[in-house]
Amino acid sequence: MTGTLTVVRPGALTTVQDAGRRGHAHLGVPRSGALDAPALVLANRLLGNTPDAAALETTLTGCALRPDRAVTVVVGGAPCPVTVDGRAAAWGAPVRVPAGAVLDVGAVTAGVRSYVAVPGGIAVTPVLGSRSADLLSGLGPDPLRAGDVLPLGAAVPHPPRTDLAPWPAPPAELTLPLRLGPRADWFTAAALRTLTSATYRVSQHSNRIGLRTEGPPLARVPGGELPSEGMVLGAVQVPPDGRPVVFLHDHPTTGGYPVVGVVAEPALAAAAQAAAGTPVRFVPG
């Protein structure tokens, strides 16, 4: 038997996310999906879900939910206080929420994004094979609003028991392995040295589309403009202000600013949890 969750408090930005829409970039559709993919997988594992079951991704201020029947939840990702009808509950482990009780996922104490997983996943209607909300294209469900009712999927009959589930801590310093190209030749030699030696910081203007940085600008070799070309997850694009932007899961599929390098996908989970002001270093990789 399935149930529903009613949104009591949506928080600053809470969206439904799963493993994303793969294989549609040629149609202009980004991947989307959970920015901290390992956190989504671990939360689902603790409930016996498939790794790609849809969950809620909160941003900084959490959210509050009321189930219409008793349900077990896992809140993971960025650490935060968790309460059930005002009583403290576990973070990072399964928690039983009675029917009609309010699960409150509080503001993060570190990091940026927490994940709220439920047995069977959030069963909103898939679009192009995914339940993820894409903030750039508008595909998938809208960000949560107070009063929204979310359907739940069918739970696993006998979820596994887990005694220990280590959650990585959000980064105190973000180190991003960078492979130069395809447009590194659009930048001066001094700019490339700066890119891999200077310390940048995460900008408060970062979002699901890209992690923006603050720091020394990268000077381009004088020349013309670049025609729009394909963009990939982890591409480090340099806009006219010269400060690198690391493309995350809701990134555009094309762009006309030069890409100085690409960050390997496994490093992007840490980028998803790097709060504004976190030091960022690009290292050859």
N, C-alpha and C positions, 0 to 999 in steps of 0.2 A: 504494500500500500504506500502510495506517495503522498506528499504533503506540500505545503507552501511556506515561504518566508515573507513576512510583511516588513517593509523598510520603515523603521521608526525614525532613524536619523541617517541620512545618506553620507554625511561627512563631506570633506572638501572635494573629493573625486573618488567615487567607487564605481568600478566597472566589472562586468562579467568577462572573464578571460579563461581560455583554455590553451592548447598548444599552438593555436593560430591557423591561418589560411596559407598553406604551402602550395606552391605550384601555380600561382595566379599572377605573378609579377608581369608576365607578358600581356596581361589584360589591364595593367595599371593598378592592381590590387596588392597592397603591402601584406606582409605576413600577419602583423598584429600578434595577439597572444600575450601571455604573461611575461612581463619584463624580467622577473626573477624566476626563470623556468625551473631551476632545481628546487626552489621553495614550493612551487606548485606541485611538483612530483612528490616531494616528501610529505606534504600535507595530505595528498590523495592516498599515498601509501599507508599512512597511519589509519585510514578509514577503510582500506581494502578496495578503493576505487581504482579504475584504470589510471595510468599516469597522466593522461590528457583530459580527464574529467574537468568540466568547467567549475571554476570557483570565483569568489569575489576578490578583486584586487583593490585595496584601499590605499589612500595617499595621505600620509602625515596625520590626519585627525581621526582615522578609523570610521566606524559606522555602528548603528544599533539595529537589531533585527528581532522579530517576534515570530516563532514558528507556530503553526496551527496544531501541531502534535509534537510529542517528545521526539527529539532528534539529537544525535551526537555530532559535534562539530570539532574542527581543529583550526586554531588560529596560529599561523606561523609567519615566516618571513621576517620583517622588521619587528623587534621586540616591543611589546606594548602591554598595558594592563588590560585584563579581561575580567568582566563581571557577569553574573547571571542574577537578575533581579537585585542588583546592588551588592551581591556577595562575591568576594574574590574567587576567581577560577583560574585554572591552569592555562598558561600560554605554551604553545608548542606540543601539546598533548591532547588526546581526545577528552572532550567535556560534554556531559549530558545536560541538555537544556530542556526542561519540562514544557509541555504544551502551554502556550500563552505567556511564558516567561520572556523577559527581555535580555538578550545577549548583547552586551555592550563591549565593543572593541575600541579601546581608548586610543589617545594620541600616542604616536611612537615615542619611545625613549631613546632610540637610536635608529639610523637608517631612514627609509622613506616609505616603503610599500609593505603592507601586511597582507596575508592571504587568509580567507575564510573558506574552508572546505567543508562540504556536507556529504553524507553518504549518497551515492548515486549522482552527485554533481548537480549544478544548477541547470535545469532542463528547459532553457529558453529555446526558441526555434533556431536551428542552425541556418546560416547564410554562407553559401559556397563551402559547405563542409565544416564550418566552425561556428561556435557560439560567442566568439570574442567580439567585444566592442572595439571598433577602429575609429579613433578620434579624428583622423585626417580625412578618410573617405566617407565616414558616416555609416559604414556597414555595421550590421549587428545591432544589439540592443543599445538604447541610449544609456548614458551614465545614470546611476540610481537617483531617484527622487523620493522624498517622503511619501508614503502611501503606496508605493509600487508593491506588487505581489509577484514573487518569483516562484515558479514551479520547481519542485525537486524531482530528481530521477529515482529510479528503483534502486534501493540500497542492496549491497552485497549481503546475502543471508548470514554468513559467519565471518565477519571481518577478522583479520589476523591480530594477535596481541603483540605489542611491541614494548620492550622494557626500556630501550634507550634510543633516542632520536636526536643526534647532534645537529644543531642548526648553526650554520656559519654566522659569525658576527659581522655586522655592517663594517665597511672598510674605514679605518682611520685615515688612510692614504690610499688613493686609487692608482694602481699601476696597470697601464694598458699596453699590452704587447702590440706593436705596430709594424705592419709590413708596408714599406713605401710603395707608392704607385696607385693607380696608373698615371697620375698627373703630377708626380713629384718634380718633373722637369719644368713645371710652371713656376717654381719657387727658387729663390736665390740659394746659393750654398749656405750663406749665413742663416737664412730662415730655416733650412733643414737641420742645421746644428742647434738652433734655438729650440726647435720642436722636440728634439730628443734630449735636451739638457736642462731646459727651463722647467720650473714648477708652475703649473696652471692651477686654477681652482674652479670647482663646480659652480656655475652661475645659478642664481635663483630663478632664472627664466627657462631652465631645463624642463622638459616634459616627456611624454611618451614618444614624441616624434624624435627628439634628439637631446643629448646631453651637451649643453652649451658650456663653454669654458671662458674664464677671465684670465688674462695674462698677456704676455708680449705678443703683438701681432706678427704674422708671418708675411714678409714682403714677397710679392710676385715679380717674376721677370717681366719687364715691360713687353707688351704685346697686345694681341686682340682679345676677343671674347670667345669663350668656349661654347659650342653648340650643346643643347641639352642632350644628355646621355644617361644610360641606365645607372641606377644606384643600388647598392646591396646593403644588407644589414651589417652594421659595423663600419661602414664607410666614414672616413673623416673628411668632411667637406669644409672648405675654407671660404666663407662669404667675404664681401668687400671689406668688412672691418678687420679681416686678417686673423680672427680668433677661431680656432678649430671647433667644429661641431661634430660629435659622434652620433651617427644615425642609429636610433633604436627601433623598436618593432613597428611603430606606426609611421615610419619614414616614407617620403615620397619615392616612387619607383624611378623617376627621372629627375635630373637637375642640371643647371647650367653653370654652377660654380665648380672649380677644380677639386678633385679628391686627391689629397696628398698621400693618403695611405688607408689601410683597412685594419681594424682591430678584430682579432679572432673572436668568434662567437662565444666560446666559453668564458671570456672575460667580461661579457656584457651583463651577467647576473650581478656582479659586484657594482657595475656602473648603475644598475637600477636602484641600488641601496645607498648610493653616495649622496649625502645631503648637501645642500648649498653650503659653499665654503670649504668643502673637503678638498685637500690638495690632490692634484692630478699630475701624474708623470707618464709621458709616452716613452716607451723603451723599445729599441729594435727587437723585433720578434717575428 
